[in-house]
Amino acid sequence: MPHIIVKLLPGRTENQKKELTDKIVQAVMETVNAGEESISVSFEEIPNGKWAEEVYKPDILGKEKTLYKKPGYSY
């Protein structure tokens, strides 16, 4: 039952979010053999000024052992 949370800066359109959702769902179905009915995707828009405290420190630095793709930036 994969649940994917996409955290990103504000400014993407609903169409962009829907297109990304479709691509994520397709990739999950193909890669881990999950049925579409078991996959959920949500978006959390994080303002740039809060990115370090709400995403970078807790989710990237704080969970470095579970990170499969590291960002090319740092704070």
C-alpha positions as CSV (number, residue, x, y, z in Angstrom):
1,M,0.0,0.0,0.0
2,P,2.4,2.7,-1.1
3,H,1.6,6.2,-0.1
4,I,3.8,8.8,-1.7
5,I,4.1,12.4,-0.3
6,V,5.5,14.9,-2.7
7,K,6.9,18.0,-1.0
8,L,7.6,20.9,-3.3
9,L,7.7,24.7,-3.5
10,P,4.4,26.3,-4.4
11,G,3.7,27.3,-7.9
12,R,2.9,24.1,-9.8
13,T,-0.4,24.0,-11.6
14,E,-3.1,21.4,-10.9
15,N,-2.4,19.9,-14.4
16,Q,1.3,19.5,-13.5
17,K,0.4,17.8,-10.2
18,K,-2.1,15.5,-11.9
19,E,0.5,14.6,-14.6
20,L,3.1,13.9,-12.0
21,T,0.6,11.8,-10.0
22,D,-0.2,9.7,-13.1
23,K,3.6,9.1,-13.7
24,I,4.3,8.2,-10.1
25,V,1.3,5.8,-10.0
26,Q,2.4,4.2,-13.3
27,A,6.0,3.8,-12.0
28,V,4.9,2.3,-8.7
29,M,2.6,-0.1,-10.4
30,E,5.4,-1.3,-12.8
31,T,8.2,-1.3,-10.3
32,V,6.7,-2.9,-7.2
33,N,3.8,-4.7,-8.8
34,A,1.2,-2.7,-6.8
35,G,-2.4,-2.3,-8.0
36,E,-3.6,1.2,-8.7
37,E,-6.2,0.9,-6.1
38,S,-3.6,0.5,-3.4
39,I,-1.5,3.6,-4.3
40,S,-2.1,7.1,-3.0
41,V,-0.3,10.3,-3.7
42,S,-0.4,13.6,-1.9
43,F,1.2,17.0,-2.4
44,E,2.5,19.3,0.3
45,E,3.5,22.8,-0.8
46,I,6.2,24.2,1.4
47,P,7.2,27.9,1.1
48,N,10.8,28.5,0.3
49,G,11.4,30.2,3.6
50,K,10.3,27.1,5.5
51,W,12.0,24.5,3.4
52,A,15.1,24.1,5.5
53,E,13.2,23.7,8.8
54,E,10.2,21.7,7.4
55,V,11.8,19.5,4.8
56,Y,15.6,19.6,4.6
57,K,16.5,19.1,8.2
58,P,13.8,16.6,9.2
59,D,13.3,14.6,6.0
60,I,16.7,14.8,4.3
61,L,19.3,15.2,7.0
62,G,17.2,13.5,9.7
63,K,16.4,10.4,7.5
64,E,19.6,10.2,5.5
65,K,19.8,6.4,5.9
66,T,16.4,6.0,4.1
67,L,17.3,8.6,1.3
68,Y,17.8,6.9,-2.1
69,K,18.3,10.2,-4.0
70,K,20.2,13.0,-2.3
71,P,19.6,16.6,-3.4
72,G,22.4,18.6,-5.0
73,Y,22.0,21.5,-2.6
74,S,22.6,22.0,1.1
75,Y,21.7,24.5,3.8
